[in-house]
């Protein structure tokens, strides 16, 4: 599920339920158990729906990363999942990218110190 792209970025290719809840739970443990969690890119291309528990998990991951100055980027989000995000207003809270490479690039650009 999780692939470390670099020391600062982790990518998680998420699966549909019931594995999704377990994968997000593992990510929560990883970020909460770290003094310096990485930026996280979540690839949603295989996820066909999210439930309230999944949303709570995503919000928890986002909170921990925000507190540490790191980013959570959701990419390759399916139309079904995006519709839930839009209807619930969560599209305003999360960062989205069309694909994994764009998500990684956005994190790297944002993380680059100004000269």
C-alpha positions as CSV (number, residue, x, y, z in Angstrom):
1,X,0.0,0.0,0.0
2,X,2.5,2.7,1.1
3,X,5.6,3.5,-1.0
4,X,8.2,5.9,0.2
5,X,8.9,8.2,-2.8
6,X,11.6,10.0,-0.8
7,X,12.4,10.7,2.9
8,X,9.8,13.5,2.8
9,X,7.0,12.0,0.6
10,X,5.0,8.8,1.0
11,X,2.6,7.5,-1.6
12,X,-0.3,5.2,-0.7
13,X,-2.2,3.4,-3.5
14,X,-5.5,2.8,-1.8
15,X,-7.8,-0.1,-2.4
16,X,-11.6,-0.1,-2.1
17,X,-13.4,-1.2,1.1
18,X,-12.9,-3.1,3.3
19,X,-9.1,-2.6,2.8
20,X,-9.5,1.2,2.6
21,X,-10.3,1.6,6.3
22,X,-7.3,-0.6,7.3
23,X,-5.0,1.3,5.0
24,X,-6.1,4.7,6.3
25,X,-5.7,3.3,9.9
26,X,-2.1,2.3,9.1
27,X,-1.4,5.8,7.8
28,X,-2.8,7.4,10.9
29,X,-0.5,5.3,13.1
30,X,2.4,6.2,10.9
31,X,1.8,10.0,11.0
32,X,0.8,10.1,14.7
33,X,3.8,8.0,15.6
34,X,6.3,10.2,13.9
35,X,8.0,13.4,15.0
36,X,8.4,14.4,11.4
37,X,5.8,12.6,9.3
38,X,6.3,12.8,5.5
39,X,4.0,14.6,3.0
40,X,1.4,12.0,1.9
41,X,0.0,11.4,-1.5
42,X,-3.1,9.2,-1.5
43,X,-4.0,7.6,-4.9
44,X,-7.7,7.0,-5.0
45,X,-8.0,5.5,-8.5
46,X,-9.2,2.1,-7.2
47,X,-11.6,3.6,-4.6
48,X,-15.2,3.7,-5.7
49,X,-16.8,5.2,-2.5
50,X,-15.9,6.5,0.9
51,X,-18.0,6.3,4.0
52,X,-18.1,8.6,7.1
53,X,-15.5,6.5,8.9
54,X,-13.1,7.0,5.9
55,X,-13.8,10.7,5.9
56,X,-13.0,10.9,9.6
57,X,-9.8,9.1,9.0
58,X,-8.8,11.4,6.2
59,X,-9.5,14.5,8.4
60,X,-7.4,13.0,11.2
61,X,-4.5,12.4,8.8
62,X,-4.9,16.0,7.4
63,X,-4.9,17.5,10.9
64,X,-1.7,15.7,12.0
65,X,0.1,16.7,8.7
66,X,-1.1,20.3,8.9
67,X,0.2,20.5,12.5
68,X,3.6,19.3,11.3
69,X,3.7,21.6,8.3
70,X,3.3,18.8,5.8
71,X,0.7,18.2,3.1
72,X,-1.9,15.6,2.3
73,X,-2.7,15.4,-1.4
74,X,-5.5,13.2,-2.9
75,X,-5.0,12.2,-6.5
76,X,-6.8,10.2,-9.2
77,X,-10.0,10.6,-7.3
78,X,-12.9,8.8,-9.0
79,X,-16.1,10.7,-9.9
80,X,-18.0,8.9,-7.2
81,X,-15.6,9.8,-4.4
82,X,-15.3,13.4,-5.7
83,X,-19.1,13.8,-5.7
84,X,-19.1,12.9,-2.0
85,X,-16.3,15.5,-1.4
86,X,-18.2,18.2,-3.2
87,X,-21.6,17.5,-1.7
88,X,-20.1,17.5,1.8
89,X,-17.9,20.5,1.2
90,X,-14.7,18.6,1.8
91,X,-13.4,19.6,-1.6
92,X,-12.5,22.9,0.1
93,X,-10.4,21.2,2.8
94,X,-8.3,18.8,0.8
95,X,-5.8,19.3,-1.9
96,X,-6.4,17.4,-5.1
97,X,-4.2,16.5,-8.1
98,X,-5.2,14.7,-11.3
99,X,-2.5,12.0,-10.9
100,X,0.3,10.8,-8.7
101,X,3.1,12.6,-10.6
102,X,1.3,15.9,-10.4
103,X,0.7,15.4,-6.7
104,X,4.3,14.7,-6.1
105,X,5.4,17.7,-8.1
106,X,3.0,20.0,-6.2
107,X,4.4,18.8,-2.9
108,X,8.0,19.2,-4.1
109,X,7.4,22.7,-5.5
110,X,5.6,23.8,-2.3
111,X,8.4,22.3,-0.1
112,X,11.2,24.1,-2.1
113,X,12.6,27.0,-0.1
114,X,12.6,30.4,-1.8
115,X,15.9,31.7,-3.0
